[in-house]
Amino acid sequence: MKEGSMSNKKPHSVPVPQLYKEASRILGQLERKEGSLKTLVYGGKYKNFKKIYALLSKAWNQKSEIQQVLAASKLFHEQPNFNPHLAHILTSELLGKGSLSGNCKPIQVLLEYEEELRSLAAHHLTDVAPNYGHRNGCPRYVRVNTLIASLEAVQVQLWNEGWHPTNYDRDHTTYDDFLNLIENLQGHCYLIDYHIQDLLVFPPNTPFWDSPLYQDSAIILQDKASCIPVFISNIKPGACILDACAAPGNKTSQIAAAINDFGRVIASEKSFKRYKTLEKLLQQRGATCVFATNQDFTKLPSKLTAGVEHIFLDPTCSSSGTDLHKDEIPHKRLQNLGAFQISLLLHALSHSSVKEVVYSTCSVYAEENEEVVRTVLSQHEEFELEDLGSKLEGWKHFGKEDYEFGKCCLRTVTHIDKCHGFFVAKFIRKNPTSITDAVKKSKKDKEPGKHKASDDMDYCIKKKKKKN
């Protein structure tokens, strides 16, 4: 062969495949708790989201087992400079696919330890399910995007793809009965959720990346827990709504669907990268009534938020209720998060026109949930909590009993409710008729049916020009 041909290229001169390089970078971000898997993947550089998400999902869900395999091997002892995140990704790929191809040096080095890694995996991975979903019993939830397709149309397409609904008599089925149905869900069968009628339930980790329904945004992969805030709200077509920490956009598009894309929705996101993801997803999902803005929620101009009646606040939290964060969160970190969440919630309730604020977190800690609610209630006596017990029939888990208002809040418990750990509280104004005439006028000026998201955009552009 000629010198310099691909076959003669030295391993160290061959770059690591972009898929593995980007996956190892995101794996590091996950360990540092810099975001959720979905957010980091969509905000990353690798554009085949399906491929990298599948790779990372498996690598992360087998994190402890792969780390045990690597720790027990001689790899890091003999190769101390081997990037641990890249080693994790490559090992997951090797053991999962049964092979690993590539001429770059990291792959070639790892393959030298293949026999040892496989031997250790046979011990450490024995009787371990291949993904987190099977381990904790969480099914795959799919929300029908009614902005694109009806439930009936989606079910027809699912039937064509080989899926069959498991029917049950809602009037003669308890929530416990339904949880048992989920427990026994398998094969190509699915359920319509017990509470949320446009939410479908599939066996754990069912792949939808290749489905035309997913590719056309007719369905959205969204856990049941994160659907609850919009479901328990009182928003209706024509409403004026603010989604305070909106990215990546699942909740925002659910809001738009709940009001039939008829009304005015402002979606604010402080991070530019997350804002671009939000903007892209909203466009794909047909949410034309939404105006997305790259601004800090606490600094939105009053003219933009005038007339807002409903606010959804799902702020940055410890994410301790999700499968991505199982480690204990330091108390100082929880205190800092709680203080941050309190400041945002206080600002939300300060809007003179707001009638309802739905506060939610994917955290299991009282410091981010009940403590935040207690502090804010003591400073805003014009608001009270709505009792959410009647919103979800047969629901079992509520706020902590140590708090007088605990029974008014909702909690989800992963191993029982078969969804992520979540907390939801709904603040309602005690006297909603006290909204000022000025605010009523602003609502009239922005008549829901005639308002366009572009109107808000024009205002923001004019505002920036004035500053310049």
N, C-alpha and C positions, 0 to 999 in steps of 0.2 A: 504493500500500500504506500501511497505517497505520504511524505512527511507533512504533518499538519492536517491530515484528514480527520473526520469526526472520531473515528475509531481509535486514532492515536492520541487524541486529546487527553492531557493529564487530568485526573479527577478534580484536582484543586482549581483547574481553570474552567470547569463546567459549572455554571450557576445552579443553585438549588431551585427546583421548579417553583414558580410563583405561588402555586396553590399551597405547597407545604410551608413556604416562607411566610406567607400572609397568615396561614392558620396558626403557625407557632407564635406569631406576633399577637394575634387575638387571644390565644390561650394565655399568654402572659397578662393581657389586660383583664381577662376573666379572673385570674388569680388575684389581681390587685383590686378587684371589685370596681372596675372603671365603667361598667355598664352590663346590660343583659346580653346574652348570646345573640339574639336577634338584632338588637341595636348596633352592636359592634360589627356584625356581618354586613348589614346594610350600609353602614358608614365606612366600611373598609374599601380597599383598592381592588379586590378580586371581584369581578362582576358576575361570575357564574355563582349566584347566591345559593342555588340548590346544592351544588357540588360541595362548596366549602362549608355550608351549614351542616350537611349530612356528616362530613368528615369531623367537624368540631363537636357536633352533638355526641357522636359516639366516643370520641376521645375524652370529652369532658365527663360523660356519664360513667366511664370506666376509669376515672381519674385515680382513685385509691388503688385499684387493682394493678393498673399499669405502673404506678409509682412503686408499688411493692416489687413488681417484676424487675424494673430498672435498678432499684436499690439492691436487690439480691444478686444482680448480674455484676460482671466485672467491667462493664462499659465505662462508668464514670471513674472507676479506680484507674483504669488503664488509659482512658481518654478524658482527662480532667477538663479540657477546654470544649468538650462537646456541649452545645447549647441544650440545656435540659428540656426546654419547650419543644424544640425541633425533635429531640429524641423521643419525647412523648408522642408527638404527632406521627412520626415515622413508625414507631413501635405499634401504635394503634392501627395504622394502615397495614403493616406487615402481618399482624395477628388477625386482623379482621378480614382482609382480602385474600390472605394466604400467600401473597407475594408482594414484592416491592421492586420496582424497576427504576433505573436511572443511573447516570454515570457520574453524578456529582460526588464529591468526597464524602459528605455526611452519610449518604445512602450506602456507598461502598463500604464505609467503616462499620455502619450498623449491621450490614449483611454478614460481616465477619463474626458477629455475635448471634446470628440467627438461630443456630441450633440451641444455644444456651437460653435465649429468650423464649423459644418455643417450649423448651423443657420446663422452665420456670412458670410459664403461662399455664401449662397443663395442671400445675399445682395451685397457683394463686387464682386462676379463673374457673376452677371447678365449681359447678353448681351456682355460678353467678350469672344472672340474667344479662343479656347483651346491652341493655339500656335502662336508664333510670325509670322510665314510664312503667315498665313491668315490675320494677322493684317496689314502687310505692303505690301502684294501682291506679295512677292517673291516666285517664283515657286521652285520646286526641279530640279536642273540641274544635268544631268548625262552625263559624258564624256565617249565615247566608247574608250576603251583601244585597239587600233589597233595593239598593240604588241601581243595581245592574240586572238582577234576576229575582224572580219570585221563588218562594220555598218550593212550590209545585214544579217549576221548571228545573230547579236544581235536583229535585228528587228523580225526575225523569232522566236527567243526564247521569245521575248516580246509578240508576237501574241499568242504563246502557253500558256503564263501566263495570257492571257485575256486582253492585252493592244492593243489599236487600234490607228494608226497614224492619226492625223488630217492633211490631205494634203492641200497644197495651192500652187498656181502658183507663184513661186519666181519672175519671170520676170514681173508679173503684180500685185505684192504686195509691198506696201511701208513698211518702218520700223514702221510707225504709225499703219498701218493695222495689222502688226505682233504683236505689243504690245496689240492691242485689242483682238487678238486671244488668247494671254496669259491670259488676263483678264477674258476671258470666258471659259478657260480650266477647265474641271471638269470630274468627273467620271474616267473611265479607258481609257482616251485619252491622247495623247502626241503629241508634235511637234518636228520637226527638227529645230534647231536654225536658225535664219535668216542669221547670219554671219558665224558661225563656224559649218561646216557640220557634224562633228563627235560629236556634242553636242546635247543632247536631253532634252526637256523641259516637265516636268510633273507637275501636280497639287501640291500645297504647301505640304511639309512634307510627300510626298509619301514614305512609308517604303520600303527599298530594302534589308534589312538585311537577309531575308530568301531566296532571289532570288539566284539561281545557278549562274547567271551572276555576281552578286556582290561577292559571295563566291569564284568564280574562277578568280576574278580580271579582268573580261572582261569589266566591267563597273566601273567607279570611280565617287564617289559623289564629284563634284567640281563645285563651283559657277562660273557662266559665267565670272564675273569680273576677277577672278584669272586665267582664260584661255586666257585673252586678251594679256598679255605680249608676250607669245610664238606665238600667232596667228599673231601679227603685226610685228614679227621679220623676218629677211631674212635668217634664218638658213635652210640649205639644207643637204641632205645625204652626208656624208664625212666631215662635218664641225668639227672644234675643238672648244668646247664650255665649259664655266665655269659657273656653277650655284653657286653663291657666298654664299648665306644663304639658304641652300637647304631644310632643314627639314620643314614639315614632308615628302615631296617627291612628292606631286601632280604635281607641275610644272616640276620637274626633269623627271618624267615618261612621261609627255607630251612632253618634249624636245626630249626624246629618241624616242617617237612615231613619232614626226614630221620629224625626219631624218631616219625613218625606222630602227632604232637600228644600223645604219651604220655610224660610225664616232667615235669621242672621246669626252666623256662628263665627266668633273670633277665636283663632287658635294661636296662642303665643308660645314661642320657644326661644330661649335665650341663646343656646348653643347654635352657631351657624351650621355646623355639620349636621346636627340633628334636625335643624330647620329645613335643610335641603332634602333630607329623607322624608320629613313630614310633607313637604310641598309635593314631592314626587308621588308618594303613596296616595295622597288625597286626589290628585289628578287622575291616577290610575283607577281609583275607586268611584269616580263620578260624583264627588262631593262638591258641587258647584256653589253651594250656599256658604261655603267656608272661606274666610279670609285668613290666610296664614301669615304671621308676621314674626320676623326675627328680632324680637324685643323681650326684655325682662318684663315679666308679668307685673311686677310692682312699679314699673315705670311707664306703663302704657298711658298715653294722653287721655284726659277725661273725655274729650270729644269722641274718641274712638269707642270708649266703653259706656258712653251715655245710654241709658235705657236697658242695660244688661240686667236681666231678672234671675238668671240661673248661672252659677259658676261651678265648674268641676275642677277640683284641685287634687291631683295625684302627684305629689312632689317627690323629689329625690329622697330615697330611704335606704335602709340597710339591705333590702331585698331578701331578708331572712326567711320569708315565706315561700321562696322559690327553690327549685332544685339546684340552683347554681351556687347557693351560699348556705352551707351547712355548718360552718365554723362559728364558734361563739364570737359575738361582736363585742369589742372592748366597751366598757361603760362610758368612758370619755367620748368615744365616737357616737354612742347613742345620745348622750347629752347634747352634743353639738348638732346632731341631726334634729333632735326634738326642738331645740331653740330656733333652728332654721325653719322648721315646719310651722311652728307657732307664728313666726313673723309673717309667713305667707298667708296663713289662715286668717290672721288678724286683718291683713290687707284686703283679703277677699270679702270679709264681712263689713268692711268700711264703705263699700259701694252703696250709695244711698238708694239706688233703685233695686238692689238685689233682694229677691224673695227667698231664694233657696241656694245653699252651698253644699255640695256633696264632697266630703273629704274622704280620701281613701289612700291606703298604703299596702304594699305587699310585704309588710313586716309583721312579725309575731310579738314584738316587744311593746309593753305598755308605754315606755318612754316616747315612742313615736305615735302612739294611738290614744289610749285613754288619758294619759297625762297631758297630751296636746289639747285634747277636747276640753278637759277640766280647766286648764289655764285660760283658754280662749272664751269659754262660756262665762267665766268670772269677770271678763272684761267687756263682754257684749251682752248685756242683759236683755236687749231687744230681740235676741234670738233664743230659740229653744231647740231641743233635739226632737225629731219626729221618731216615734216608735216604729222601727222597721220590721218588727216581728211579724206583722200581718202581710208584709210584701212578698215573703217567700214561704209558701205553705209547707208546714212540717219541718221548718228549719230548726236546727238543734243548737247552734252555737252563737252566742251573743258576747257583748263586752264583758270584761272581768267583773265579777260580783263585788269586788272591793269598792267599786265606784257606784254611787247612787244611780247614775244615769246608764250604767252598763247594759241593762236590759234593752235599751233603745238602739244600741249599736249592733252591727253584724260582724261576726268573725267566721272564717272558713278554716276547717281543720283538714289538712291534706289527706291523711289516711282514712278519714271517715267520709268527707264530702267529695272526695275524688277530684280535687282541683288544688291550685296553689293556695298557700296560706295568705289570707287577705283580711283587711279591716275596713269597714265602711261606717261613716257617721253622716247624718244628714241634718244640717242646720236649717231651720225655717224661721222666717220673721214672724213674731207674735202678732203684729198688726200690719199686714201687708197693705192695707188701705192708706197707710201713712205716707206713701210715696208722694213726693212733691209734685205740684202742677208743672214745674219746669221739666221734670223727668218725663212726665206724661207727654209733654209737648215734644220732647226729643224722640220719644217712641213714635209719635205720630209722623214726625218728619222722616223717620226711617221706616216707613210702612213695610212690613215683612215681605209681602208678596212682590213688591217693586224693588226691594233693595238688592243690590248686587255686591259681591265681594270686591269687585273692581272699584266701587265707590270708596271703600275704606282704603284701598291701595292708592287711589288718587289723592286722598287726604294726606296719607303718610308721605307721599312724594312731594307734595306742596310744602309740608312741614319741614322736610329735609332741605328744600331749596331756600326756605326762609333762614334756616340756620347758617347756610353757606353764604 
